Amino acid sequence: MSHPPVPPAAKRRRSHRRENLVVTGPVRAGKRTKELVSRIQPGDIAVIDHQDLDPVAAESLLLAGVKAVVNAAASVSGRYPNRGPLILASAGITIVDRVGSDVLDALSDGEALILRGGDLYVGDRFITRGIPQTVTTLSAAIDEARQTMGVELVRFAQNTLGYLESESHLLLDNLEIPRLKTDFAGRQCLVVVRGSDYRDDLEMLRRGGYMQDFRPVLVGVDGGADALLEMGLKPDLIIGDFDSVSEEALRSGAELVVHAYRDGRAPGAARLDNLKLPFVTIASEGTSEDMAMLVAWELGAELIVAVGTHSSMSDFLDKGRAGMASTFLVRLKVGPILVDAKGVSRLYRQQVRKRDLLFMVIAAIITIAVIFVVSEPLRLIIRGYLLTF
């Protein structure tokens, strides 16, 4: 049944009521959203400091079960049309923005925080004031950012050119790779990053039969290894700085590659040393996502299928750091063998595989044989036909 349109005045009243809701819950505070979500319990109020909250972080907060999100920074700064906060607001999650970074020191984990519109209280103690956000206010900010994102695109292009001058080896030189046990030569490689829509992409590939037909090398980039385990798949190789991957994934038997930098820093090595797990180190600028693709390229993969990676301009801007220019350049290098998982899954989704047809025919033959064995009337009819002929 269709509903009559809501008058604009009613929309304003609804938005006003939303802004003045009182929300109470335990505090969970942290500067790094991806580390904070592992501590969040359903019903908590997440206190973060995350300018331009990206869709991946927003989805992880939503899945963790937050009741509200208090952001020290602006969830939509206006640099580009960032849709992350809209994911939360559309799901009914209360958002209060721009409360200032001091709030992280003013609040302790576990204490009961009260949100009254944009005001924050602990008991009767006033903490600070922020800007309550709704679907309406966020949509307006995103529309405005769409009109002005040209400046951000120019900045990204300039950074990419600068990166090309300083790190041209990513495109021109071969990556120095120690001997690995994982065999890439002539095989397809599935590189999984825990990025936007990674669950949907993995599920479509699994249901479509891609995994069974091609049995690709499974490479998890940090938390991408856990994404594979969630689907019942065991990664062959995990690559990254290991700041967002579970110990379960690290002990899954996968080969471990620490992403080091050319200045000698290798952030993930200390954790693996503490866990007494063997690993190799590969030094390269750029991101761990970049290095995973370069390893597959250099070791002779036939095709690289990317899940959750950064492939569009909004993805690059969502990441919000200058180093994303390297990802753009690496994609230029491996482009001849790189495809996005969405394209592969759509090709497979509507295909009927020969193996499935064979199984269907065999099942039909077995069914007919069983019916023939157990059905005396059917046998009599068939004998009659045979005698006639």
N, C-alpha and C positions, 0 to 999 in steps of 0.2 A: 504494500500500500504506500502510495507517495504521500509525502508530508508537505504542507504549505511552506513557502519560503519564510525564513526568519527575518523580520524587519531589522534594518540597521540599528535602530535604537535598542532592540532586544539584544543584538549582538554586543553592543557596547556595554549594556548592563551585565551580560554574562561574563564578558572579559573583566569588568570591574570586580565582579564577585570572585572571579578566579584569582585576581591579584591580591585580594584581601582574605584569602583562605588562611587558616591557621594550621600549620603542619608541625608535628613533633616527632622526633626520632633520635636515636643514638648517632653521635658524630663519628665519621670515619674520614680523617684528613690525610692528604698527601700531595706533594708537588707533582709526582709522576703518576698520571692516571692509570697507565698500564700496570704499574706495581700496586696501586691502591685497590684495584678491583679484586685482587686475590684475597683481600682482607674484609671486603664488604659482605655483610649479611643482609638478607631480605628485610626491608623496612628501615635500613640505615639512611642517614642523610650524608651524601658524599660532599666533602669540602675540598675543592680542587683549585689549582692555579693553571688554567689551560686556555690561553687565548686561541680563538678560532677552533673550538672543539670539533674535531674531525669525526666523520661518521663511524669509523672503527671504534674510537674511544666511546662515543655515545652508545653504540650498540652493546659494547662490553658493560657499560654501567647499567643499561637496561636489563641485560641478561643477569647481572648480579643481583637485581631486585631492589635498586635504590628507590626510596620514597620521594627524595628531592635531591637537587644538585645545587650547591652554592659555589659559585665560581669567583675567585678573587679577581680574575681578568674578564675581558669581554668575550662571551661565547661566540659572538659574531662581531668582529672588529670593523667590517666594511671593506677589508682589503680585496675580498673576492666572495662570490656567493657560496658560503659555507653552510651546508645543509645538516651538519651533525646535530646541533641543538634542536632543530625541528623534529628530529626523530624522537627525542625525549618528550618534547612538549606535546606532540601528536599522540603519544602513549599516555598522556595524563600526568607526566612527571613534573613537579614544581621546579622552576628554575629561578634562581636569584643571582644576578650578575653584578660584576664590578664592585665587590665588597672590599677590595684592597688586600694586598698580600699579608698584612699584619694579622688577618683572621686566622691564619694557619698556626701562629704562635699563641693566639688568644684562646683557642679551643683545644680540648684534650679528647683523645679517642674514648668513646663510650659514654661521655656525658650527654645528657638530654638537651638537645637544641630545639628551640621553638622559633618557627618562622611565622611572623605576622605580616603578611604582604611582603615588603622588602626589608623589614626590621628583624634582626637576629637577637634572641634572648637566650640566656641560660638561667632558668628560674625567673626571678624578677630583675636580673642584671642585664642591662642593655649592652650588647656587644658592638654592633655596627649596623649600618644601613646599606642596602644595595638596590638594584633595579629589578623588580619582578618581570619576568618575560613570559609571554604567551605565544600561541601559534600566530596570532595576529601581529604582534610586535616583531616577532622573528621573521615572519614572511615579508613584512615591510622592509626590514633591514637587509634581507637577502635580495629583494628586488632592487633596492638602492645600490647594493654592492655590484649587482650585475651591470649597472650603468657605468660604474667607475673602475672596473677591474682592468682596464687597459694599462694603467700604471703598473699594476702587479705583473702583467704579462711582459711588459718592457723590461722590468727588473729581472724577471726570470730569464729572458732572452739574453740580457747582458751578462748575467751570471754564467749561463751556459757557454757563451763565447769565451769568457775568462777562464772557465774550467777547461775548455778545449785547448787553450794555450798552455796551461800549466800541467794538465793531465792527459795530453794527447796519446800517451802510451796505452791508455785504455782502449783506444781505437786501433792503434798501429802496432803495438808490441804484443808478443805472446805472454800470457800470465805464467809466472814460475810456479809450477804445481809439484809438490812432492808426490811420491808414489802412493796411490790410493788403492784400496782393495776393491772399491766399487767400480764395476765395469760399465762405462758409458758408450763405448764404441759401437756404432751402428744401431743403437737402441733409442727409443723415445724416452724423454725425461720429463717428469712432472715436478715443477718447482712450486711449492706451496708457501705462500706468505699469508699470515693471519690478517688479511686486509678486507676491504669492502666486499661483501657478498660471498666470502670464501666458502661458507657452509653450503649455500645453494649450488655453487659451481661444483664442489666436490660431490654432492649428492647426485647431481645430474650426470656427472661422469660415471659414477658408480652404477647408477640405475641404467644408464644407457649402454653399458657393456664395454666401455673403453678400457677400464682397468683389466678386465678378464681377457680381452682380445689382444692387447698390446703389452701387458705386464711391464709398464714403464719403470725406469729408475725413479724412486720416490725420494725427493729432496725436500726436507723441511727447513725453512729459514726461521731460526729461533722458534717462536710460538707456533709456526706452521707445522712443526713436528707433532705438537699436541693436537692440532686440527686433523692430522692424518690418523692419529690414535683414536680420536673420537669417532672416526668412520670405520674403525676396525682394521685399519691399514698400518703396517709397520714401516717406518721410514728406513731407507737404505743408508741415507747420509743426512746429517744435521749440520748446518753451517750458520755461523753468526757469532755474536758476542755473549750469547747465553744468559742474557738478563731477563728474558721473559719466556723461558722454556722450563717445563717441569722436570724434576729429578726422575720421574717415571719415564719420560721420553729419553732422557740422557742414558738411562740404564736399559733401554729397549733393545740394545744390540746394534744400533745404528753406528756407522762410522762418524766420528766427530771431527769437525774442521773449525778451528778458531779463526775468526776474521781479525787479522792484525793490521796495523797501519805501518806505513813506510818509516815512521819515526821510532818504531820498535814497540809501541803500545799494543798490548793484546788483552783487552778487558776480560775476555772470557776464560783465559788460561788459569787464573787463580781459583775460580770456582771448580774447574775440572780437576785441578791439582788437589784441592781439598777433598773431592769425592773419589780421588785415586782412580780416575778414568783416563784411558789412553786417548791421545788426540794428536792431530797434526796442525800446523799453523801455516796460513797463506797470507802474505802481505799484499794489500791493495788498497788504494783510495776508494772513495765511494761508499756505498751501503752494502750490507750483507746480501741483500737481494741482488745487487749488481754482481757480486762475486759468485753467487750460486749460478747465475746465467753464464758468466765467463768460464767457470769450471766445466759446465756441461758443454759449452762451445769448444773449448780447448781439448777436451778429452774425446771429441768425436761423436757427440750425440746426434742422432738423425733428425730429431725434432724436439723442441722445448715447448711444453705446454704450461702456460703460466696461470696460476690460481691466486687471486687476491693481490696481485702485484699492481704497481702503479702504471697505468696505461693511458690515462686521459689527462688533460691539462688541469682539471679540478683535482685529480688525484695528486699531481705534483704539488699544487698549491696547498692542498690539505696537509701534506707532510710538513710544510712550513719551515723548511731549512734549505740553505743554499746548496748543500750536498746533493740535493735531488737532481741537479743538473747532470751528475754522473750517470744517473739512471736513464736519462734521456739519451746520452751518448752511447751507453752500453746497448740500449735497444737498437740504435742505428747499426751497431756492429753485428749483433746476433740476429738482426731482423730477418734474414733469409730462412732461418729455421725456427722462428718464434711465432707462436700462435696463442691467442687468448683462450682460456678454457671455455668461455661462453660460446665461442664459435664451434669448438669441437663438440660440445654437448648438444648444440642445436643440430649439428650434422647427424649425430647418433640418435637423437631423440625420436626421429621419425623413420629410422631405418629398421627393417626386419633382417636380422642376421641369418646367414645360411645355416649356422649351427643351430639356431633356435628352430628354423624350419625343419631341419633333420630330426631334432628331438621331438617335434610335434608329430611328424610322420611316424616315427618309431612308436610314440605313445599311442597313436591311433591304431597301428597294426596290433600292438599288444592288447589294446582294449577289445578289438574285434575278435582276437584269438581267445580271450577270456570268455567273452560272451558266447562264442561257439562251443567252448568246452562245457560250460555250465547250463546251456539252454538246450534241452531235448527237443522242443518244438522246432527251434531254428534248425537243428541238425536234420530233422525229418524233412523240412521244406527243402533244404539244400540237396539232400539225397534224391528227393523227387525231381528236382530240376536236372540233376546229373543223370538220372535214369531216362528222363525225357530226351536229353541230348544224346 
